[in-house]
Amino acid sequence: MPQLNLAEAKARFSELVQKAMLGEEVIVAKENKPVVKIVPIKPVKRKPGTGKGIWMSPDFDEPLDEFFRA
C-alpha cells in the first residue's frame, strides 16, 4: 500500500485511480500524515422485487393546497 504526498498524488492521479480499480489501496498524505485512502468502489447489486410494499398515494401528483394560498 503505497503512500504519496498530495502533490505527487495530484500529478499521478490517473495512475492511482487505475491502481485502485485493480484492487490496490493508495494512501495520500499531507505533511507526512495520512489523510485519504483511495480504494475501489464495489458496485451495488440490486435484486428484483426489493421494492415490494412501497406504495404511492393515488393523489401524490396532485398540486398541494399550500401552493394555491396567496
GROMACS elastic network, one bead per residue, 0.5 to 0.9 nm:
[ bonds ]
;  ai    aj funct       b0    kb
    1    24     6  0.69064   500
    1    25     6  0.55963   500
    1    26     6  0.56088   500
    1    27     6  0.70128   500
    2    24     6  0.89362   500
    2    25     6  0.75812   500
    2    26     6  0.54562   500
    2    27     6  0.61799   500
    2    28     6  0.85029   500
    3    26     6  0.61924   500
    3    28     6  0.56484   500
    3    29     6  0.66963   500
    3    34     6  0.77583   500
    4     7     6  0.81793   500
    4     8     6  0.61528   500
    4     9     6  0.59300   500
    4    26     6  0.78374   500
    4    27     6  0.63767   500
    4    28     6  0.50328   500
    4    29     6  0.59438   500
    4    30     6  0.86806   500
    4    32     6  0.87691   500
    4    34     6  0.88380   500
    5     8     6  0.54583   500
    5     9     6  0.61538   500
    5    10     6  0.86766   500
    5    27     6  0.85771   500
    5    28     6  0.56508   500
    5    30     6  0.58345   500
    5    31     6  0.75301   500
    5    32     6  0.70183   500
    5    33     6  0.88301   500
    5    34     6  0.86546   500
    6     9     6  0.50689   500
    6    10     6  0.61214   500
    6    11     6  0.86844   500
    6    28     6  0.59695   500
    6    29     6  0.58713   500
    6    30     6  0.57465   500
    6    31     6  0.85219   500
    7    10     6  0.51264   500
    7    11     6  0.63436   500
    7    12     6  0.87437   500
    7    30     6  0.88197   500
    8    11     6  0.50981   500
    8    12     6  0.61715   500
    8    13     6  0.82704   500
    8    28     6  0.88607   500
    9    12     6  0.50864   500
    9    13     6  0.54360   500
    9    15     6  0.89601   500
    9    16     6  0.73717   500
    9    28     6  0.66653   500
    9    29     6  0.88406   500
   10    13     6  0.51726   500
   10    14     6  0.87280   500
   11    14     6  0.83530   500
   12    15     6  0.54014   500
   12    16     6  0.62739   500
   12    17     6  0.88172   500
   13    16     6  0.50434   500
   13    17     6  0.61934   500
   13    18     6  0.86644   500
   14    17     6  0.51477   500
   14    18     6  0.63089   500
   14    19     6  0.87460   500
   15    18     6  0.51064   500
   15    19     6  0.63160   500
   15    20     6  0.87293   500
   16    19     6  0.50239   500
   16    20     6  0.62034   500
   16    21     6  0.86143   500
   16    24     6  0.88268   500
   16    25     6  0.88738   500
   16    26     6  0.70124   500
   16    38     6  0.77743   500
   17    20     6  0.50327   500
   17    21     6  0.61684   500
   17    22     6  0.86910   500
   17    26     6  0.89204   500
   17    38     6  0.75437   500
   17    39     6  0.83306   500
   17    40     6  0.82490   500
   18    21     6  0.50426   500
   18    22     6  0.63960   500
   18    23     6  0.88949   500
   18    24     6  0.88539   500
   19    22     6  0.51092   500
   19    23     6  0.65644   500
   19    24     6  0.54057   500
   19    25     6  0.75378   500
   19    26     6  0.78761   500
   19    39     6  0.87136   500
   19    40     6  0.87999   500
   20    23     6  0.50388   500
   20    25     6  0.57922   500
   20    26     6  0.70398   500
   20    38     6  0.63791   500
   20    39     6  0.51369   500
   20    40     6  0.51184   500
   20    41     6  0.88062   500
   21    24     6  0.72599   500
   21    39     6  0.75710   500
   21    40     6  0.53087   500
   21    41     6  0.81531   500
   22    40     6  0.77738   500
   23    39     6  0.70971   500
   23    40     6  0.62508   500
   24    38     6  0.84086   500
   24    39     6  0.68498   500
   24    40     6  0.78975   500
   25    37     6  0.66590   500
   25    38     6  0.57281   500
   25    39     6  0.50546   500
   25    40     6  0.78464   500
   26    36     6  0.82639   500
   26    37     6  0.56192   500
   26    38     6  0.50854   500
   26    39     6  0.68673   500
   27    34     6  0.63759   500
   27    35     6  0.74662   500
   27    36     6  0.57669   500
   27    38     6  0.63456   500
   28    32     6  0.89916   500
   28    33     6  0.83655   500
   28    34     6  0.58076   500
   28    35     6  0.60329   500
   28    36     6  0.50994   500
   28    37     6  0.62466   500
   28    38     6  0.77443   500
   29    32     6  0.53991   500
   29    35     6  0.53223   500
   29    36     6  0.68521   500
   30    33     6  0.53572   500
   30    34     6  0.64420   500
   30    35     6  0.65091   500
   30    36     6  0.89674   500
   31    34     6  0.83698   500
   34    37     6  0.79513   500
   41    44     6  0.89716   500
   46    50     6  0.79727   500
   47    50     6  0.60148   500
   48    51     6  0.78370   500
   49    52     6  0.57270   500
   50    53     6  0.86193   500
   51    54     6  0.57767   500
   51    55     6  0.89955   500
   52    55     6  0.83369   500
   56    59     6  0.81819   500
   56    60     6  0.65414   500
   57    60     6  0.51516   500
   57    61     6  0.86508   500
   58    61     6  0.79628   500
   58    62     6  0.88837   500
   59    62     6  0.53364   500
   59    63     6  0.87736   500
   60    63     6  0.83702   500
   61    64     6  0.87129   500
   63    66     6  0.86320   500
   63    67     6  0.72553   500
   63    68     6  0.83944   500
   64    67     6  0.57118   500
   64    68     6  0.74737   500
   65    68     6  0.55536   500
   65    69     6  0.70321   500
   66    69     6  0.53508   500
   66    70     6  0.85522   500
   67    70     6  0.78473   500
